[in-house]
Amino acid sequence: MNIKRYNFSRRFAESLRERIIKTDLRIDNTIFGSVKIIFFLQRKLSLFFLSCGALFVIFSIWFQFPQLILIFIGLMFVYVKWVKTILHEVFVLKFANKHSFEYRESANAKELVGRLFSYGSDEKMSNVIWTEYSGFPMRTFNYQVFVGSSKNRTIKFFTVTEIVIEKTEFPYILLYSKTMGYQFRIDRLLGSNEVKLPLEKQFSSKYDLYSVEGYGIEIYQIFSEDLMSYLVEHGSHLSIEFSQNKIYIYDDRRIVDEKELSDMITVSKMIIDQRGGLLKRLHDDFEVLDPYFKKNIE
């Protein structure tokens, strides 16, 4: 029975997704936009829901049971949120097709190595777009995770770009945007041997920089004045983390606007343009500086 329900839900979702893709409607990934899509593409179902809503109101008044109205509103809210999720999938799929990226509905969140991904539970990685830029594998995806427990349990959403530097294993580095929310608290991410590095005044108002102690010269080579100036102007809301052989660029929300998603990917590409060669060459420096890398890099 559960399998049949799942298959029906899956087929219904795929049908709705295909119909949205075929339309020329602008994808408005909001509650209002979801309701508009429902009325535009599912008129019969919308009339059915309206009729049910009217019956719920009549029965709640007749039987003096106002909870019926709340039940109906709750069911409608769940359905609209479900449509909203499908709209976001279509938004990312259309974006991927437009820019010749590969799209996948999901991937294994356990593969992620950034420290953000070690917190919370029931993590999910979805709407993954893949590409390779200047020889560096790169993917952008949505990440969601539940944090807290019992009544305080909430879900947090992120948009993340991952860049793979295949031969270089980095000491932990974090360029922390001061716009990040509670879920990205510094004390959750730093180890005992990691310190704050000073930044010039025009950058320290937007960012804090942290790394393993003893790597200041190499870190400032990466986050030099020209790159920091670019980030302050174009990506001051983004945090950047170096973990193992990967770079993670975080926005602590689910991006639903095409320009904003394009801008985030542009920032990622600019990091590769400005620092790609250096990041590969730093393999030798890190290997010499730290015995850890001598033992763990082949």
C-alpha positions as CSV (number, residue, x, y, z in Angstrom):
1,M,0.0,0.0,0.0
2,N,2.8,2.4,0.9
3,I,4.6,1.6,-2.4
4,K,1.4,2.3,-4.4
5,R,1.0,5.6,-2.7
6,Y,4.6,6.5,-3.3
7,N,4.3,5.5,-7.0
8,F,1.1,7.6,-7.4
9,S,2.8,10.6,-5.7
10,R,5.9,10.2,-7.9
11,R,3.9,10.0,-11.1
12,F,1.8,12.9,-10.1
13,A,4.9,15.0,-9.3
14,E,6.6,14.0,-12.6
15,S,3.4,14.9,-14.5
16,L,3.2,18.3,-12.9
17,R,6.9,18.9,-13.4
18,E,6.6,18.2,-17.1
19,R,3.6,20.5,-17.5
20,I,5.4,23.3,-15.7
21,I,8.5,22.8,-18.0
22,K,6.3,23.0,-21.1
23,T,4.7,26.3,-20.1
24,D,6.2,29.7,-20.7
25,L,5.3,30.8,-17.2
26,R,7.9,32.6,-15.2
27,I,9.0,30.4,-12.3
28,D,7.9,32.3,-9.2
29,N,9.2,30.1,-6.3
30,T,7.0,31.7,-3.6
31,I,3.8,30.6,-1.9
32,F,1.8,33.0,-4.1
33,G,3.7,31.7,-7.2
34,S,2.9,28.1,-6.2
35,V,-0.8,28.9,-5.8
36,K,-0.8,30.6,-9.2
37,I,0.7,27.5,-10.9
38,I,-1.8,25.3,-9.2
39,F,-4.7,27.4,-10.6
40,F,-3.1,27.7,-14.0
41,L,-2.2,24.1,-14.6
42,Q,-4.7,22.2,-12.4
43,R,-8.0,24.0,-12.8
44,K,-10.1,20.9,-12.1
45,L,-8.1,20.1,-9.0
46,S,-8.3,23.7,-7.9
47,L,-12.0,23.7,-8.2
48,F,-12.2,20.5,-6.2
49,F,-10.1,22.0,-3.4
50,L,-12.3,25.1,-3.4
51,S,-15.4,23.0,-3.2
52,C,-13.9,21.0,-0.4
53,G,-13.0,24.2,1.4
54,A,-16.6,25.5,1.1
55,L,-17.8,22.2,2.5
56,F,-15.4,22.3,5.3
57,V,-16.6,25.8,6.2
58,I,-20.3,24.8,6.0
59,F,-19.8,21.6,8.1
60,S,-17.6,23.5,10.7
61,I,-20.4,26.0,11.1
62,W,-23.2,23.4,11.0
63,F,-21.6,21.1,13.6
64,Q,-19.9,24.0,15.5
65,F,-16.5,22.4,14.9
66,P,-14.2,25.2,13.7
67,Q,-11.2,22.8,13.8
68,L,-12.3,21.5,10.4
69,I,-11.3,24.8,8.8
70,L,-7.9,24.5,10.4
71,I,-7.5,21.0,9.1
72,F,-8.4,22.1,5.6
73,I,-6.0,25.0,5.8
74,G,-3.3,22.7,7.0
75,L,-3.8,20.2,4.2
76,M,-3.8,23.1,1.6
77,F,-0.6,24.4,3.1
78,V,1.2,21.1,2.8
79,Y,0.0,20.7,-0.8
80,V,1.2,24.2,-1.7
81,K,4.6,23.6,-0.1
82,W,4.9,20.4,-2.1
83,V,4.2,22.3,-5.3
84,K,6.7,24.9,-4.3
85,T,9.3,22.2,-4.0
86,I,8.5,21.0,-7.5
87,L,8.7,24.6,-8.8
88,H,12.2,24.9,-7.4
89,E,13.3,21.7,-9.1
90,V,12.0,23.0,-12.4
91,F,13.7,26.4,-11.8
92,V,17.1,24.7,-11.2
93,L,16.6,22.3,-14.2
94,K,15.8,25.1,-16.5
95,F,18.8,27.0,-15.3
96,A,21.0,24.0,-15.9
97,N,19.7,23.5,-19.4
98,K,20.1,27.2,-20.2
99,H,23.8,27.1,-19.2
100,S,24.6,23.6,-20.5
101,F,25.1,22.1,-17.0
102,E,24.3,18.5,-16.1
103,Y,21.3,18.3,-13.7
104,R,20.6,15.6,-11.1
105,E,17.7,15.5,-8.6
106,S,19.9,14.4,-5.7
107,A,23.3,13.2,-4.6
108,N,24.8,11.5,-1.5
109,A,25.2,14.2,1.2
110,K,27.6,11.8,3.0
111,E,30.2,12.6,0.3
112,L,30.5,16.2,1.5
113,V,33.5,17.0,3.7
114,G,32.9,20.6,4.8
115,R,32.4,21.1,8.5
116,L,29.0,22.6,8.0
117,F,27.8,19.2,6.8
118,S,28.8,17.6,10.1
119,Y,26.0,19.3,12.1
120,G,22.4,18.4,12.4
121,S,20.5,15.4,11.1
122,D,18.4,14.1,8.2
123,E,20.6,16.1,5.8
124,K,19.6,16.2,2.1
125,M,21.5,17.2,-1.0
126,S,19.3,18.0,-4.0
127,N,19.0,19.9,-7.3
128,V,22.6,19.3,-8.2
129,I,24.1,21.0,-11.3
130,W,27.5,19.8,-12.5
131,T,30.1,21.3,-14.8
132,E,33.8,21.6,-15.2
133,Y,35.4,24.9,-15.4
134,S,39.1,25.4,-16.5
135,G,39.8,21.8,-15.6
136,F,38.2,22.0,-12.1
137,P,35.1,19.9,-11.4
138,M,32.4,22.1,-9.9
139,R,28.8,21.5,-8.7
140,T,26.2,23.7,-7.1
141,F,23.4,22.2,-5.1
142,N,20.7,22.8,-2.4
143,Y,21.5,21.5,1.1
144,Q,19.0,21.1,3.9
145,V,19.5,19.8,7.4
146,F,17.5,19.6,10.6
147,V,19.1,21.3,13.7
148,G,17.9,21.3,17.3
149,S,15.7,18.8,19.0
150,S,12.1,18.3,19.9
151,K,10.2,21.6,19.9
152,N,13.3,23.5,18.9
153,R,13.9,21.4,15.8
154,T,14.0,23.5,12.7
155,I,15.1,23.0,9.1
156,K,17.9,25.1,7.6
157,F,18.5,25.6,3.9
158,F,21.7,26.4,2.0
159,T,22.9,26.9,-1.5
160,V,26.4,25.6,-1.9
161,T,29.0,25.4,-4.7
162,E,31.8,22.8,-4.4
163,I,35.0,23.1,-6.3
164,V,37.4,20.1,-6.4
165,I,41.2,20.8,-6.4
166,E,42.2,17.3,-7.2
167,K,45.9,17.1,-5.9
168,T,45.9,19.7,-3.1
169,E,44.9,18.9,0.4
170,F,44.4,22.2,2.3
171,P,44.7,23.0,6.0
172,Y,41.3,24.1,7.3
173,I,40.5,27.6,6.0
174,L,37.3,29.6,6.6
175,L,36.5,33.0,5.2
176,Y,33.4,33.8,7.3
177,S,30.8,36.3,6.0
178,K,29.3,38.3,8.9
179,T,25.9,38.1,7.2
180,M,25.7,34.4,8.0
181,G,23.1,33.4,10.5
182,Y,23.2,31.4,13.8
183,Q,23.5,28.1,12.1
184,F,27.0,29.1,10.9
185,R,28.4,30.1,14.2
186,I,32.2,30.2,14.4
187,D,32.5,28.1,17.5
188,R,30.8,25.2,15.7
189,L,33.3,25.2,12.9
190,L,36.7,25.9,14.4
191,G,39.1,23.4,16.0
192,S,41.5,24.2,18.9
193,N,44.5,24.8,16.6
194,E,42.7,27.2,14.3
195,V,43.2,31.0,14.8
196,K,41.7,34.2,13.5
197,L,43.9,36.0,11.0
198,P,43.8,39.8,10.7
199,L,42.3,41.5,7.7
200,E,42.5,45.1,6.5
201,K,39.8,47.3,7.7
202,Q,37.9,47.5,4.4
203,F,37.6,43.7,4.5
204,S,37.2,43.0,8.2
205,S,33.9,44.8,8.3
206,K,32.5,42.1,6.0
207,Y,34.6,39.0,6.8
208,D,36.5,37.1,9.4
209,L,39.4,34.8,8.3
210,Y,40.4,31.7,10.1
211,S,42.9,28.9,9.5
212,V,45.2,26.4,11.1
213,E,48.0,28.2,12.9
214,G,51.2,28.6,11.0
215,Y,49.8,29.0,7.4
216,G,49.4,32.8,7.3
217,I,51.7,33.4,4.3
218,E,49.9,30.8,2.1
219,I,46.4,32.0,3.3
220,Y,47.2,35.6,2.4
221,Q,48.4,34.4,-1.0
222,I,45.0,32.9,-1.6
223,F,42.9,35.8,-0.1
224,S,45.0,38.6,-1.5
225,E,43.8,42.2,-1.8
226,D,42.5,41.8,-5.3
227,L,40.4,38.7,-4.6
228,M,39.1,40.2,-1.3
229,S,38.1,43.4,-3.1
230,Y,36.1,41.4,-5.6
231,L,34.4,39.3,-2.9
232,V,33.4,42.3,-0.9
233,E,31.8,43.9,-4.0
234,H,30.2,40.7,-5.4
235,G,29.9,38.1,-2.7
236,S,30.0,39.6,0.8
237,H,27.1,37.4,1.8
238,L,29.0,34.2,0.9
239,S,31.3,32.2,3.2
240,I,34.1,30.2,1.8
241,E,35.6,27.1,3.3
242,F,38.6,25.0,2.4
243,S,38.3,21.4,3.6
244,Q,40.6,18.6,2.4
245,N,40.8,19.0,-1.4
246,K,37.6,20.9,-1.8
247,I,36.4,24.5,-1.6
248,Y,32.8,25.2,-0.5
249,I,31.1,28.5,-1.1
250,Y,28.0,28.9,1.1
251,D,24.9,31.0,1.0
252,D,22.7,30.3,4.0
253,R,19.4,30.3,2.1
254,R,17.9,28.5,-0.9
255,I,18.5,30.7,-3.9
256,V,15.3,31.1,-6.0
257,D,16.3,33.9,-8.3
258,E,18.1,33.1,-11.6
259,K,20.4,36.2,-11.4
260,E,21.4,35.4,-7.8
261,L,22.2,31.8,-8.7
262,S,24.2,33.0,-11.7
263,D,26.1,35.5,-9.6
264,M,27.0,32.8,-7.1
265,I,28.4,30.6,-9.9
266,T,30.2,33.6,-11.4
267,V,32.0,34.2,-8.0
268,S,33.0,30.5,-7.9
269,K,34.5,30.8,-11.5
270,M,36.3,34.0,-10.6
271,I,38.0,32.2,-7.7
272,I,39.2,29.6,-10.2
273,D,40.3,32.3,-12.7
274,Q,42.3,34.2,-10.1
275,R,43.6,31.4,-7.9
276,G,43.3,28.1,-9.8
277,G,47.0,27.9,-10.7
278,L,48.1,28.9,-7.2
279,L,45.8,26.4,-5.5
280,K,47.4,23.6,-7.5
281,R,50.9,24.8,-6.8
282,L,50.2,25.1,-3.0
283,H,50.2,21.3,-2.9
284,D,54.0,21.3,-2.6
285,D,54.0,24.1,0.1
286,F,51.5,22.4,2.3
287,E,53.2,19.0,1.9
288,V,56.5,20.5,3.1
289,L,55.0,22.6,5.9
290,D,52.9,19.9,7.7
291,P,53.8,16.3,8.4
292,Y,50.1,15.5,8.1
293,F,50.2,16.1,4.4
294,K,53.4,14.1,4.0
295,K,51.7,11.1,5.3
296,N,48.3,11.6,3.6
297,I,49.0,12.8,0.2
298,E,50.2,10.4,-2.4
